[in-house]
Amino acid sequence: MDLYKLLIVDDEWMISDSLRSMEEWKERNIEVIGTAANGEEAIQLLEQQHVDFMITDIHMPDMDGLQLLQHVYEQMPSLQVVVISGHTEFSYAHKALKYKAKGYVLKPLDTDELLSIIDEMIANAVTTAAATKSHPMEPMSLTYQESIVLRAKSFIKDHMDQPISLVDAADEVRLTAHYFGQMFKAVTGETFLAYLTKVRMNKACELLKNPELKLYDICRLVGYVEANYFSKVFQKTKGLSPKDFRQNYLNSP
């Protein structure tokens, strides 16, 4: 599973170290690839490897955060950046937003606020990936969690004939399986497996209406390998066997 790559830029090592060691990165499938003490060091790292997200301070020696932000804006427009700063002056925030920073968080840092912005950045990455793969883009009014779930549902629809799992869907949206599973249930009110089974069984009902399709073919088309197991799941979900469902449909007036 691909990781989101995060670079932290701050000349205060205690802040860099504190940010780097946050457990919340693992939940979001984010890897901190390094830290830099100023803009020049950051650019060197950015030129050496791909980075998805960057957190940068403003006041740093040699090359400050605004100069770094301008460079990123001009040379690396796909890199998403959040600015942290101990300065409340509007001019700093204004310049940061001018260079398309995704957020401006004041020190001492409110980690909930920072993570909320990071979540929005992940949502942006997910919708961009969806567009790249020719999926309809989710409306930007969606919350981060809703965007992730919508992307997962699209993945299920596109891979209906494959034995996909929670882990596969989590890989698709680039989150850990545990974090994704909790998010999916919080948004939909049902577990990922329950939703996947429901969608597969509803699709099976549609296919069973076609008398030309054999049960074994339908089983494969909805992602099951064994016809007997498929029949058991269908019976438990719909209250009758696939054969009886088809017979009832064909005999209905």
SEROVO-965879 format. One record per residue (C-alpha): z, x, y. Coordinates in steps of 0.05 Angstrom, whole numbers. Layout:
N
Z, X, Y
...
REM end
This chain:
253
0, 0, 0
-20, 27, 68
36, 40, 118
36, 29, 193
44, 97, 226
94, 102, 284
103, 160, 333
166, 165, 376
162, 203, 442
226, 219, 480
257, 283, 506
327, 258, 489
335, 279, 417
393, 231, 405
349, 172, 423
291, 198, 382
335, 210, 322
368, 142, 328
301, 107, 331
272, 147, 275
329, 130, 227
327, 54, 237
327, 18, 171
285, -39, 200
222, 4, 196
222, 1, 120
225, -75, 121
163, -76, 164
126, -24, 122
127, 25, 180
130, 100, 171
155, 144, 228
106, 202, 224
142, 245, 275
174, 253, 343
151, 288, 406
190, 311, 467
134, 300, 518
64, 275, 527
30, 340, 509
65, 344, 442
49, 271, 429
-26, 281, 442
-27, 339, 393
3, 295, 339
-43, 237, 356
-104, 283, 348
-80, 308, 281
-70, 241, 246
-80, 167, 253
-24, 130, 288
-18, 54, 295
42, 46, 341
77, 90, 392
144, 84, 427
148, 128, 489
197, 143, 545
172, 150, 616
209, 209, 647
196, 272, 606
179, 344, 624
108, 373, 628
72, 307, 616
109, 242, 626
101, 175, 591
56, 143, 643
7, 201, 639
9, 196, 563
-2, 121, 568
-62, 131, 612
-91, 181, 563
-81, 133, 505
-111, 76, 546
-174, 117, 560
-182, 154, 494
-146, 114, 440
-151, 40, 459
-132, 15, 389
-64, 50, 392
-9, -1, 410
47, 25, 454
116, 2, 476
150, 37, 534
225, 50, 538
257, 72, 602
322, 79, 640
288, 59, 705
286, -12, 729
236, -1, 786
179, -51, 783
127, 3, 796
140, 36, 729
134, -30, 691
72, -48, 731
37, 17, 714
57, 11, 641
26, -59, 637
-35, -34, 674
-47, 14, 617
-38, -43, 567
32, -27, 542
55, -82, 496
126, -82, 524
175, -48, 571
246, -41, 544
303, -15, 586
355, 35, 563
406, 28, 534
360, -1, 483
367, -71, 456
340, -61, 386
328, -136, 376
283, -136, 437
247, -73, 414
236, -101, 344
211, -166, 372
156, -128, 409
141, -87, 346
133, -152, 308
82, -176, 359
46, -110, 351
43, -119, 276
16, -190, 286
-38, -161, 331
-56, -111, 277
-58, -165, 224
-105, -210, 265
-149, -151, 281
-154, -135, 207
-170, -208, 192
-227, -207, 242
-253, -142, 214
-256, -174, 145
-293, -235, 174
-234, -282, 168
-224, -333, 224
-176, -304, 275
-109, -339, 280
-94, -371, 347
-55, -321, 389
-3, -375, 403
22, -366, 331
88, -330, 321
89, -265, 284
116, -298, 221
65, -355, 224
9, -305, 233
31, -266, 171
37, -329, 129
-32, -354, 151
-62, -287, 132
-29, -291, 64
-55, -362, 53
-125, -338, 70
-116, -281, 19
-97, -332, -35
-158, -374, -20
-205, -315, -23
-175, -288, -88
-163, -353, -125
-197, -328, -187
-154, -266, -193
-83, -259, -222
-53, -243, -154
22, -237, -142
74, -234, -87
65, -158, -86
-10, -164, -77
-2, -212, -18
51, -167, 13
4, -108, 6
-50, -147, 42
-7, -161, 103
25, -91, 98
97, -112, 89
147, -99, 34
148, -153, -20
221, -170, -6
212, -178, 69
146, -216, 61
177, -263, 9
235, -281, 55
187, -292, 113
140, -336, 73
197, -381, 50
227, -385, 120
160, -408, 149
135, -454, 93
200, -479, 62
177, -458, -7
172, -393, -46
107, -355, -49
101, -368, -124
112, -443, -114
59, -446, -61
10, -403, -102
21, -448, -163
11, -511, -122
-54, -486, -92
-80, -464, -160
-63, -530, -194
-95, -571, -137
-158, -529, -145
-155, -540, -220
-153, -615, -209
-217, -610, -168
-252, -569, -222
-229, -614, -279
-269, -671, -247
-332, -633, -267
-344, -649, -341
-391, -590, -348
-336, -540, -338
-297, -518, -399
-221, -512, -396
-225, -437, -408
-272, -430, -348
-226, -470, -303
-168, -428, -326
-203, -365, -303
-228, -395, -238
-157, -409, -215
-130, -340, -234
-101, -349, -303
-118, -305, -363
-91, -349, -420
-113, -421, -426
-50, -442, -463
-5, -416, -407
-49, -449, -355
-43, -516, -392
33, -509, -394
37, -496, -320
-11, -554, -305
30, -601, -350
95, -581, -315
64, -588, -246
22, -651, -253
59, -687, -309
1, -689, -357
-45, -641, -393
-111, -617, -363
-148, -654, -417
-112, -720, -402
-123, -710, -327
-198, -703, -339
-200, -762, -386
-163, -806, -337
-210, -786, -281
-273, -797, -322
-248, -865, -347
-227, -890, -278
-271, -944, -248
REM end
